[in-house]
Amino acid sequence: MGKVLTSAIKAKERPISRIEAEAGTDIKQCYQCGKCSAGCPVAFAMDYTPRQIIRLLQMGMTDEALNAESIWICATCETCSARCPRGVDIASLMDALRREALRQGKITDKKIAVFNRAFLNGVKNFGRSYEAGVLLQHNLLTRQFFKDAELGLPMMRKGKVSLFPEKIKARNEIKKIFERAERMRGE
C-alpha cells in the first residue's frame, strides 16, 4: 500500500518538477505571504490569485492550475516576482504553466491559443509587441473580423496604437532566440 501511494505522489510531482525547472523557480520556497497577489494589477480578474496558483501546485493540483483562467490573464508584468521575499519567480511560473497547458491541450477557449500565437509572432518578427497586428491576426483566425474595430481609430489618435509595427535593431537576435526555443522543444 505504501509503494502505491508513493508512486502516485511521485507521478503527480513530475509535471510540477518539469514546470518548476522550465520556470527556473522552486514553489516550495513560497510560504503564502500574499505579497504577489496584493501587488498583482490583474488579480481582480483572476479565478485564482498568483498565491493560490502556487498553492494549487504545492498541493499537487496541477490540473486545476493548468485549467485556471488566471494563467492566461497574467500580464507577466513581474510585479509578483519583484515583491516575493523568497525569490519565487511567479511570472516565469505563470509563463511555464501557459506553455504546459498548450502542450497538454488544456485550453478550453481556442481564442486564447490564437492570441498567444499572434502575440509571439509579433515579437518574433518585429522584436516587440505589435498590437494592431495581434488584433488583426487574432480576429482573422477566430473569424471575429470586426471585433473591437471601433477602438482602433481613437487609440491611434491618442498615440496608443500604431498602424505600422515599430522594429527594434536586433530583430535577428530575437529570431535566433525563438529558433533556439523551438529546437529545445523539438519542433
BALO-757731 format. One line per field, with one value per atom (N, C-alpha, C): z negated, x negated, y; residue in one letter; residue number from 1. Coordinates in Angstrom, 3 decimals, padded with zeros to 6 digits, always signed. Atoms other than C-alpha are relative to their C-alpha. Example, Ala and Ser with C-alpha at 12.3 -4.5 7.8 and 13.67 -1.06 7.14 Angstrom:
// BALO-757731
c3 +000.000/-007.800/+000.000/+000.060/-007.140/-000.730
c1 -000.890/-012.300/-000.900/+000.820/-013.670/+000.770
c2 -001.190/-004.500/+001.200/-001.190/-001.060/+001.090
resn A/A/A/S/S/S
resi 1/1/1/2/2/2
END
This chain:
// BALO-757731
c3 +000.000/+000.000/+000.000/+000.063/-000.815/+001.335/-001.310/+002.572/+001.003/-000.915/+004.412/-000.261/+000.363/+002.514/+000.395/-000.351/+003.000/+001.500/-001.454/+006.745/+000.523/-000.403/+007.051/-000.292/+000.358/+005.251/+000.959/-000.920/+007.431/+001.406/-001.325/+010.597/+000.061/+000.041/+009.509/-000.044/+000.129/+008.738/+001.316/-001.250/+012.209/+000.809/-000.775/+014.085/-000.745/+000.787/+011.242/+000.077/-000.095/+011.301/+001.366/-001.352/+015.069/+000.139/-000.064/+014.742/-000.800/+000.820/+011.934/+000.726/-000.718/+013.979/+001.177/-001.150/+017.024/-000.449/+000.529/+014.895/-000.736/+000.748/+013.026/-001.402/+001.345/+009.667/-000.825/+000.921/+006.609/-000.780/+000.658/+005.437/-001.498/+001.425/+002.092/-000.820/+000.692/+001.253/-000.434/+000.294/+001.178/-001.345/+001.269/-002.326/-000.104/-000.099/-001.186/-000.735/+000.654/-002.440/+000.699/-000.727/+000.290/+000.648/-000.607/+001.430/+001.515/-001.458/+005.012/+000.424/-000.343/+005.065/-000.336/+000.395/+003.240/+001.028/-000.972/+005.897/+001.428/-001.366/+008.953/+000.553/-000.554/+011.190/+000.669/-000.641/+012.745/-000.890/+000.917/+009.671/-000.085/+000.090/+009.634/+001.064/-001.108/+012.932/-000.014/+000.023/+011.965/-000.789/+000.786/+010.811/-001.193/+001.100/+008.674/+000.013/+000.074/+007.459/+000.188/-000.139/+008.033/-001.202/+001.205/+004.419/+000.033/-000.050/+004.951/+001.078/-001.045/+008.177/-000.574/+000.603/+006.286/-001.022/+001.004/+003.505/+000.676/-000.742/+006.042/+000.396/-000.405/+007.332/-001.204/+001.198/+003.812/-000.484/+000.438/+003.118/+001.051/-001.043/+006.323/+000.916/-000.802/+008.024/+001.328/-001.241/+011.336/+001.030/-000.991/+013.488/-000.279/+000.353/+011.589/+000.391/-000.363/+012.093/+001.511/-001.461/+015.794/+000.631/-000.510/+016.264/-000.459/+000.527/+014.440/+001.073/-000.918/+016.444/-000.392/+000.516/+014.279/+000.759/-000.684/+016.141/+001.325/-001.267/+019.307/-000.231/+000.329/+017.591/-000.451/+000.482/+016.074/+001.100/-000.968/+017.813/+000.039/+000.112/+016.919/-000.211/+000.284/+015.587/-000.994/+000.936/+012.991/-001.352/+001.302/+010.076/-001.095/+000.996/+008.223/-000.294/+000.172/+008.807/-000.753/+000.661/+007.693/-001.480/+001.383/+004.491/-000.871/+000.768/+003.464/-000.905/+000.922/+000.321/+000.049/-000.083/+001.068/+001.365/-001.314/+004.672/+000.959/-000.913/+006.292/+001.240/-001.245/+009.938/+000.510/-000.280/+010.184/+001.454/-001.394/+013.563/+000.946/-000.817/+015.075/-000.178/+000.289/+013.403/+000.781/-000.761/+014.984/+001.483/-001.405/+018.372/+000.268/-000.147/+017.876/-000.062/+000.075/+016.907/+001.316/-001.297/+020.124/+001.051/-000.979/+022.191/-000.246/+000.333/+020.352/+000.378/-000.377/+020.868/+001.513/-001.460/+024.583/+000.428/-000.331/+024.729/-000.263/+000.395/+022.960/+000.629/-000.627/+024.967/-001.008/+001.079/+021.790/+000.153/-000.207/+023.339/+000.380/-000.293/+023.194/+001.070/-000.983/+025.287/+000.997/-001.018/+028.504/+000.378/-000.290/+028.883/-000.791/+000.835/+026.087/+000.697/-000.700/+028.014/+001.240/-001.196/+031.161/-000.399/+000.471/+029.222/-000.402/+000.439/+027.641/+001.201/-001.215/+031.070/+000.750/-000.700/+032.634/-000.717/+000.778/+029.822/+000.207/-000.161/+030.055/+001.418/-001.384/+033.863/+000.159/-000.059/+033.454/-000.617/+000.666/+031.016/+000.840/-000.823/+033.224/+001.245/-001.252/+036.376/-000.169/+000.141/+035.002/-001.222/+001.189/+031.730/-001.162/+001.047/+029.732/+000.393/-000.272/+029.493/+001.039/-001.020/+032.484/-000.179/+000.434/+031.102/+001.161/-001.135/+034.405/+000.717/-000.640/+035.899/-000.812/+000.870/+032.891/+000.168/-000.139/+033.173/+001.350/-001.336/+036.922/+000.155/-000.129/+036.798/-000.849/+000.893/+033.831/+000.579/-000.526/+035.392/+001.269/-001.213/+038.725/-000.328/+000.313/+037.218/-000.842/+000.811/+034.808/+000.687/-000.809/+037.519/-000.690/+000.627/+035.466/+000.706/-000.890/+038.314/-000.487/+000.388/+036.833/-001.509/+001.458/+033.116/-000.420/+000.542/+031.340/+001.066/-001.080/+034.696/-000.346/+000.348/+033.265/-000.940/+000.929/+030.770/+000.715/-000.709/+033.407/+000.248/-000.356/+034.631/-001.225/+001.194/+031.179/-000.646/+000.590/+029.942/+000.853/-000.883/+032.995/-000.182/+000.202/+032.492/-001.276/+001.282/+028.905/-000.045/-000.053/+029.998/-000.773/+000.768/+028.130/+000.873/-000.937/+031.211/+001.313/-001.289/+034.433/+001.096/-001.133/+037.818/+000.496/-000.454/+038.681/-001.196/+001.139/+036.418/-000.149/+000.278/+034.754/-000.074/-000.001/+035.240/-000.836/+000.748/+032.947/+000.888/-000.820/+034.265/+000.066/+000.068/+033.178/+000.236/-000.269/+034.696/+000.280/-000.294/+035.925/-001.280/+001.282/+032.338/-000.629/+000.522/+031.308/+000.752/-000.796/+034.181/-000.405/+000.447/+033.017/-001.323/+001.283/+029.531/+000.246/-000.322/+030.987/+000.647/-000.660/+033.202/-001.014/+001.031/+030.231/-000.895/+000.824/+028.154/+000.740/-000.794/+030.986/+000.090/-000.024/+031.244/-001.341/+001.337/+027.484/-000.216/+000.125/+027.725/+000.976/-000.976/+030.631/+001.154/-001.118/+033.186/+001.295
c1 -000.829/+000.000/-000.871/+000.892/-002.841/-000.643/+000.630/-004.504/+000.976/-001.015/-001.256/+000.196/-000.184/-000.769/-001.222/+001.232/-004.402/-000.108/+000.095/-004.298/+001.062/-001.050/-001.010/-000.441/+000.484/-002.554/-001.107/+001.092/-005.680/+000.519/-000.588/-003.545/+000.600/-000.566/-001.766/-001.106/+001.100/-005.109/-000.735/+000.758/-006.606/+000.347/-000.295/-004.670/-000.399/+000.369/-005.275/-001.500/+001.461/-009.016/-000.415/+000.317/-009.098/+000.346/-000.425/-007.182/-000.965/+000.960/-009.487/-001.335/+001.279/-012.574/+000.077/-000.176/-011.217/+000.076/-000.137/-010.376/-001.254/+001.210/-013.687/+000.303/-000.371/-011.993/+000.469/-000.362/-011.079/+001.244/-001.258/-007.449/-000.009/+000.070/-008.422/-000.517/+000.511/-010.074/+001.133/-001.131/-006.657/+000.619/-000.672/-005.243/+001.333/-001.353/-001.982/+000.217/-000.146/-002.579/+001.043/-001.018/-000.313/-000.463/+000.497/-002.567/+000.170/-000.154/-002.380/+001.415/-001.396/+001.401/+000.410/-000.333/+001.599/-000.498/+000.556/-000.572/+000.431/-000.366/+000.910/+001.052/-000.966/+002.620/+001.214/-001.138/+004.930/+000.633/-000.543/+005.742/+001.523/-001.454/+009.276/+000.745/-000.646/+009.989/-000.303/+000.435/+008.434/+000.947/-000.759/+010.212/-000.832/+000.924/+007.141/-001.085/+001.078/+004.677/-001.342/+001.308/+000.947/-000.350/+000.265/+000.624/+000.782/-000.834/+003.482/-000.479/+000.558/+001.942/-001.183/+001.148/-001.261/+000.481/-000.519/+000.747/+000.574/-000.504/+002.533/-001.154/+001.162/-000.866/-000.649/+000.582/-002.195/+000.811/-000.877/+000.788/+000.106/-000.017/+000.166/+001.209/-001.204/+003.264/-000.354/+000.523/+001.501/+001.094/-001.074/+004.577/+000.851/-000.792/+006.523/-000.749/+000.801/+003.661/-000.057/+000.074/+003.376/+001.329/-001.328/+007.130/+000.466/-000.392/+007.204/-000.089/+000.043/+008.042/-001.109/+001.008/+005.552/-001.314/+001.289/+002.529/+000.036/-000.144/+003.905/+000.255/-000.266/+004.948/-001.279/+001.277/+001.476/-000.671/+000.625/-000.182/-001.518/+001.446/-003.689/-000.731/+000.603/-004.444/-001.155/+001.070/-006.756/+000.111/-000.195/-005.332/-000.054/-000.038/-004.703/-001.409/+001.369/-008.250/-000.869/+000.804/-009.749/+000.367/-000.462/-007.669/-000.271/+000.134/-008.350/-001.236/+001.146/-010.526/-000.851/+000.719/-011.571/-000.625/+000.628/-012.644/+000.688/-000.736/-009.942/+000.350/-000.262/-009.719/+001.383/-001.387/-005.947/+000.356/-000.294/-005.779/-000.522/+000.570/-008.064/+000.789/-000.812/-005.995/+001.315/-001.247/-002.794/-000.250/+000.349/-004.517/-000.230/+000.235/-005.669/+001.329/-001.316/-002.100/+000.766/-000.661/-000.788/-000.561/+000.613/-003.283/+000.420/-000.416/-002.381/+001.470/-001.414/+001.342/+000.140/-000.012/+000.679/-000.437/+000.498/-001.332/+001.046/-000.984/+001.405/+001.373/-001.287/+004.223/+001.081/-000.947/+005.881/+000.688/-000.620/+007.195/+001.448/-001.420/+010.963/+000.444/-000.334/+011.128/-001.149/+001.054/+009.126/-000.451/+000.376/+009.119/-001.246/+001.167/+006.553/-001.270/+001.169/+004.130/-000.307/+000.197/+004.666/-000.624/+000.556/+003.976/-001.464/+001.365/+000.869/-000.935/+000.811/-000.464/-000.172/+000.065/+000.377/-000.962/+000.897/-001.415/-001.455/+001.368/-004.512/-000.517/+000.417/-004.576/-000.441/+000.378/-004.669/-001.364/+001.296/-007.560/-001.109/+000.998/-009.393/-000.364/+000.240/-009.007/-000.496/+000.334/-009.392/-000.854/+000.816/-011.267/+000.780/-000.872/-008.358/+001.446/-001.417/-004.592/+000.489/-000.634/-002.680/+001.498/-001.384/+000.800/+000.983/-000.934/+002.585/-000.120/+000.219/+001.030/+000.585/-000.568/+002.039/+001.517/-001.448/+005.604/+000.470/-000.404/+005.816/-000.144/+000.226/+004.293/+001.003/-000.936/+006.447/+001.411/-001.365/+009.661/+000.191/-000.109/+008.948/+000.099/+000.045/+008.108/+001.181/-001.165/+011.064/+001.312/-001.165/+013.432/+000.876/-000.683/+014.344/-000.506/+000.643/+013.491/+000.035/-000.106/+014.709/+000.017/+000.017/+014.313/-000.970/+000.779/+013.026/-000.471/+000.427/+012.659/+000.252/-000.332/+014.314/-001.017/+001.013/+011.445/-001.273/+001.251/+008.698/-000.289/+000.229/+009.093/-000.207/+000.256/+009.479/-001.360/+001.291/+006.418/-001.155/+001.033/+004.399/-000.124/+000.015/+005.386/-000.734/+000.650/+004.140/-001.441/+001.366/+000.884/-000.221/+000.104/+001.631/-000.310/+000.208/+001.540/-000.475/+000.511/-000.383/+000.515/-000.461/+000.849/-001.102/+001.144/-002.641/-000.850/+000.798/-004.919/-001.305/+001.326/-007.938/-000.930/+000.956/-011.007/-001.211/+001.224/-013.963/-001.192/+001.201/-017.528/-000.445/+000.551/-018.450/+001.067/-001.068/-015.471/-000.553/+000.593/-017.768/-000.342/+000.313/-018.826/+001.269/-001.280/-015.179/+000.410/-000.347/-014.564/-000.852/+000.877/-017.573/+000.484/-000.529/-016.065/+001.200/-001.166/-012.806/-000.419/+000.477/-014.660/-000.603/+000.607/-016.653/+001.073/-001.093/-013.477/+000.756/-000.699/-011.805/-000.830/+000.878/-014.831/+000.048/-000.036/-014.739/+001.301/-001.283/-011.064/+000.129/-000.035/-011.838/+000.944/-000.902/-009.726/-000.759
c2 -001.198/+000.000/+001.259/-001.150/+002.406/+000.306/-000.189/+001.843/+000.619/-000.521/+002.586/+001.499/-001.395/+005.849/+000.823/-000.703/+006.858/+000.198/-000.147/+006.186/+000.960/-000.950/+008.114/+001.430/-001.334/+011.095/+000.424/-000.326/+010.937/+000.298/-000.246/+010.772/+001.394/-001.349/+013.964/+001.048/-000.951/+015.644/+000.221/-000.114/+015.003/+001.233/-001.207/+017.694/+001.272/-001.175/+020.135/+000.220/-000.120/+019.411/+000.534/-000.474/+019.947/+001.488/-001.402/+023.227/+000.875/-000.753/+024.394/+000.153/-000.044/+023.506/+000.966/-000.884/+025.313/+001.459/-001.362/+028.373/+000.456/-000.349/+028.221/+000.491/-000.428/+028.553/-001.191/+001.074/+026.452/+000.407/-000.380/+026.582/-000.316/+000.325/+025.059/+001.184/-001.188/+028.390/+000.944/-000.886/+030.100/-000.362/+000.252/+030.467/+000.742/-000.522/+032.072/+001.330/-001.303/+035.621/+000.868/-000.736/+037.017/+001.292/-001.242/+039.883/-000.004/+000.104/+038.609/+000.376/-000.258/+038.723/+001.424/-001.364/+042.048/+001.015/-000.937/+043.697/-000.246/+000.369/+041.977/+000.960/-000.952/+044.557/-000.648/+000.670/+041.946/-001.072/+001.013/+039.833/+000.071/-000.163/+041.267/-000.818/+000.718/+039.442/-001.495/+001.402/+036.102/-000.892/+000.965/+032.982/-000.485/+000.298/+032.147/+001.070/-000.988/+034.773/-000.720/+000.660/+034.140/-000.888/+000.791/+032.937/-001.301/+001.201/+030.488/-000.972/+000.873/+029.155/-000.778/+000.681/+028.384/-001.028/+000.949/+026.753/-001.241/+001.154/+024.538/-000.917/+000.791/+023.428/-000.679/+000.586/+022.879/-001.198/+001.090/+020.626/-001.107/+001.021/+018.631/+000.094/-000.182/+020.033/+000.692/-000.567/+020.653/+000.224/-000.146/+020.067/+001.238/-001.183/+022.740/+001.269/-001.170/+025.210/+000.175/-000.075/+024.358/+000.384/-000.350/+024.790/+001.381/-001.310/+028.138/+001.077/-001.139/+031.232/+000.966/-000.924/+033.110/-000.043/+000.096/+031.785/+000.743/-000.717/+033.416/+001.484/-001.401/+036.647/+000.692/-000.548/+037.133/+000.824/-000.910/+040.093/-000.166/+000.223/+038.840/+001.325/-001.311/+042.324/-000.122/+000.342/+040.715/+000.705/-000.625/+042.706/-001.051/+001.080/+039.440/-000.518/+000.519/+038.195/+001.002/-001.034/+041.514/+000.127/-000.152/+041.538/-001.217/+001.240/+037.931/+000.037/-000.022/+037.886/-001.272/+001.267/+034.291/-000.227/+000.115/+034.890/-000.959/+000.871/+032.755/+000.833/-000.719/+033.816/-000.406/+000.363/+033.697/+000.311/-000.358/+035.478/-001.085/+001.068/+032.843/-001.291/+001.185/+030.132/+000.052/-000.151/+031.500/-000.252/+000.218/+031.514/-001.488/+001.441/+027.903/-000.767/+000.644/+026.953/+000.177/-000.217/+028.522/-000.954/+000.908/+026.534/-001.442/+001.371/+023.319/-000.214/+000.106/+023.981/-000.138/+000.123/+024.458/-001.396/+001.346/+021.211/-001.068/+001.012/+019.279/+000.234/-000.295/+020.879/+000.326/-000.292/+022.144/+001.346/-001.303/+025.318/-000.228/+000.166/+025.463/+000.990/-001.024/+028.635/+000.100/+000.018/+028.242/+001.407/-001.390/+032.052/+000.395/-000.285/+032.136/-000.467/+000.539/+029.926/+000.823/-000.825/+032.017/+001.337/-001.270/+035.219/-000.174/+000.284/+033.687/-000.111/+000.188/+032.654/+001.325/-001.290/+036.063/+000.949/-000.855/+037.894/-000.414/+000.495/+035.679/+000.213/-000.270/+036.035/+001.450/-001.417/+039.812/+000.246/-000.159/+039.628/-000.632/+000.694/+037.140/+000.820/-000.713/+039.250/+001.437/-001.417/+042.778/+000.306/-000.214/+042.303/+000.572/-000.545/+043.688/-000.235/+000.206/+043.532/+001.008/-000.842/+044.908/-000.185/+000.154/+045.488/-000.135/+000.058/+046.155/-001.344/+001.293/+043.014/-001.141/+001.023/+040.916/-000.018/-000.101/+042.184/-000.525/+000.448/+041.624/-001.512/+001.442/+038.137/-000.781/+000.672/+037.132/+000.028/-000.114/+038.430/-000.820/+000.811/+036.748/-001.483/+001.432/+033.365/-000.477/+000.379/+033.418/+000.376/-000.386/+034.714/+001.037/-001.134/+037.783/+001.260/-000.961/+040.118/+001.451/-001.404/+043.408/+000.202/-000.108/+042.699/+001.114/-001.124/+045.841/+000.982/-000.896/+047.647/+001.459/-001.385/+050.749/+000.640/-000.527/+051.119/+000.453/-000.269/+051.337/+001.460/-001.399/+054.917/+000.886/-000.815/+056.516/-000.297/+000.345/+054.616/+000.527/-000.547/+055.671/+001.510/-001.453/+059.315/+000.381/-000.271/+059.154/-000.516/+000.506/+057.516/-001.287/+001.240/+054.294/-001.200/+001.094/+052.051/+000.595/-000.445/+052.408/-000.923/+000.788/+051.287/-000.936/+000.784/+050.042/-000.415/+000.470/+047.983/+000.770/-000.541/+049.503/-001.199/+001.104/+047.344/+000.384/-000.247/+047.010/-000.329/+000.194/+046.955/-001.462/+001.357/+043.420/-001.070/+000.967/+041.573/-001.393/+001.315/+038.792/-000.750/+000.638/+038.128/-000.580/+000.492/+037.770/-001.257/+001.182/+035.343/-001.194/+001.089/+033.308/-000.593/+000.474/+033.098/-000.916/+000.825/+031.785/-001.312/+001.221/+029.301/-000.967/+000.838/+028.036/-000.621/+000.521/+027.670/-001.101/+001.024/+025.732/-001.274/+001.187/+023.409/-000.723/+000.610/+022.839/-000.766/+000.686/+021.869/-001.132/+001.062/+019.580/+000.266/-000.345/+021.451/+000.066
resn M/M/M/G/G/G/K/K/K/V/V/V/L/L/L/T/T/T/S/S/S/A/A/A/I/I/I/K/K/K/A/A/A/K/K/K/E/E/E/R/R/R/P/P/P/I/I/I/S/S/S/R/R/R/I/I/I/E/E/E/A/A/A/E/E/E/A/A/A/G/G/G/T/T/T/D/D/D/I/I/I/K/K/K/Q/Q/Q/C/C/C/Y/Y/Y/Q/Q/Q/C/C/C/G/G/G/K/K/K/C/C/C/S/S/S/A/A/A/G/G/G/C/C/C/P/P/P/V/V/V/A/A/A/F/F/F/A/A/A/M/M/M/D/D/D/Y/Y/Y/T/T/T/P/P/P/R/R/R/Q/Q/Q/I/I/I/I/I/I/R/R/R/L/L/L/L/L/L/Q/Q/Q/M/M/M/G/G/G/M/M/M/T/T/T/D/D/D/E/E/E/A/A/A/L/L/L/N/N/N/A/A/A/E/E/E/S/S/S/I/I/I/W/W/W/I/I/I/C/C/C/A/A/A/T/T/T/C/C/C/E/E/E/T/T/T/C/C/C/S/S/S/A/A/A/R/R/R/C/C/C/P/P/P/R/R/R/G/G/G/V/V/V/D/D/D/I/I/I/A/A/A/S/S/S/L/L/L/M/M/M/D/D/D/A/A/A/L/L/L/R/R/R/R/R/R/E/E/E/A/A/A/L/L/L/R/R/R/Q/Q/Q/G/G/G/K/K/K/I/I/I/T/T/T/D/D/D/K/K/K/K/K/K/I/I/I/A/A/A/V/V/V/F/F/F/N/N/N/R/R/R/A/A/A/F/F/F/L/L/L/N/N/N/G/G/G/V/V/V/K/K/K/N/N/N/F/F/F/G/G/G/R/R/R/S/S/S/Y/Y/Y/E/E/E/A/A/A/G/G/G/V/V/V/L/L/L/L/L/L/Q/Q/Q/H/H/H/N/N/N/L/L/L/L/L/L/T/T/T/R/R/R/Q/Q/Q/F/F/F/F/F/F/K/K/K/D/D/D/A/A/A/E/E/E/L/L/L/G/G/G/L/L/L/P/P/P/M/M/M/M/M/M/R/R/R/K/K/K/G/G/G/K/K/K/V/V/V/S/S/S/L/L/L/F/F/F/P/P/P/E/E/E/K/K/K/I/I/I/K/K/K/A/A/A/R/R/R/N/N/N/E/E/E/I/I/I/K/K/K/K/K/K/I/I/I/F/F/F/E/E/E/R/R/R/A/A/A/E/E/E/R/R/R/M/M/M/R/R/R/G/G/G/E/E/E
resi 1/1/1/2/2/2/3/3/3/4/4/4/5/5/5/6/6/6/7/7/7/8/8/8/9/9/9/10/10/10/11/11/11/12/12/12/13/13/13/14/14/14/15/15/15/16/16/16/17/17/17/18/18/18/19/19/19/20/20/20/21/21/21/22/22/22/23/23/23/24/24/24/25/25/25/26/26/26/27/27/27/28/28/28/29/29/29/30/30/30/31/31/31/32/32/32/33/33/33/34/34/34/35/35/35/36/36/36/37/37/37/38/38/38/39/39/39/40/40/40/41/41/41/42/42/42/43/43/43/44/44/44/45/45/45/46/46/46/47/47/47/48/48/48/49/49/49/50/50/50/51/51/51/52/52/52/53/53/53/54/54/54/55/55/55/56/56/56/57/57/57/58/58/58/59/59/59/60/60/60/61/61/61/62/62/62/63/63/63/64/64/64/65/65/65/66/66/66/67/67/67/68/68/68/69/69/69/70/70/70/71/71/71/72/72/72/73/73/73/74/74/74/75/75/75/76/76/76/77/77/77/78/78/78/79/79/79/80/80/80/81/81/81/82/82/82/83/83/83/84/84/84/85/85/85/86/86/86/87/87/87/88/88/88/89/89/89/90/90/90/91/91/91/92/92/92/93/93/93/94/94/94/95/95/95/96/96/96/97/97/97/98/98/98/99/99/99/100/100/100/101/101/101/102/102/102/103/103/103/104/104/104/105/105/105/106/106/106/107/107/107/108/108/108/109/109/109/110/110/110/111/111/111/112/112/112/113/113/113/114/114/114/115/115/115/116/116/116/117/117/117/118/118/118/119/119/119/120/120/120/121/121/121/122/122/122/123/123/123/124/124/124/125/125/125/126/126/126/127/127/127/128/128/128/129/129/129/130/130/130/131/131/131/132/132/132/133/133/133/134/134/134/135/135/135/136/136/136/137/137/137/138/138/138/139/139/139/140/140/140/141/141/141/142/142/142/143/143/143/144/144/144/145/145/145/146/146/146/147/147/147/148/148/148/149/149/149/150/150/150/151/151/151/152/152/152/153/153/153/154/154/154/155/155/155/156/156/156/157/157/157/158/158/158/159/159/159/160/160/160/161/161/161/162/162/162/163/163/163/164/164/164/165/165/165/166/166/166/167/167/167/168/168/168/169/169/169/170/170/170/171/171/171/172/172/172/173/173/173/174/174/174/175/175/175/176/176/176/177/177/177/178/178/178/179/179/179/180/180/180/181/181/181/182/182/182/183/183/183/184/184/184/185/185/185/186/186/186/187/187/187
END
